[in-house]
Amino acid sequence: MLDSVLRPISVLVLHGPNLNLLGQREPGIYGSLTLAEIDRLLEEEGKKLQAKVICLQSNHEGALVDAIHEALRQHQGILINAGAYTHTSVALRDAIAAVNLPTVEVHLSNIYRREDFRHHSYIAPVAIGQISGFGVQSYLLGLQALVHHIRK
Ligand code: DQA
């Protein structure tokens, strides 16, 4: 069967600052799912796509940079919600450019409907694409797009 010949793929899911507070953090903007629930949905989606999904959250820019560097040896792609670092971090942008792994940027909220300072992303120019505004579906659609991109 076709399924059995798919090569193994591992994807690193990175969540940036304050996303550990999902569920209680501004639910009108970010929804009521906790980060653990989002991670579980991503792992389930990964199983359907026959891709291993490893999720990591950090509030620290350097820890996220380290994780991106380490991804080079372990993963074939990165799905990232960099949170507020999206709008500030040249270091994250440079890390993604340096490892040159296919990267999809996601946001729960539609960053373009919000404050002006959220309209610019340092990540977008080094990502293969961006999905913003669909709540947890942004992550699931992003994972699908990334796995399809890696396999194509
Ligand atoms: C976010 C949008 C960012 O502007 C914000 O700083 C976040 C979450 C989102 O998923 O909608 O922390 O990345």
Boltz pocket constraint, residues with backbone or C-beta under 6 A from the ligand:
constraints:
  - pocket:
      binder: B
      contacts: [[A, 17], [A, 18], [A, 19], [A, 81], [A, 82], [A, 83], [A, 84], [A, 85], [A, 86], [A, 106], [A, 107], [A, 108], [A, 109], [A, 110], [A, 111], [A, 118]]
      max_distance: 6.0
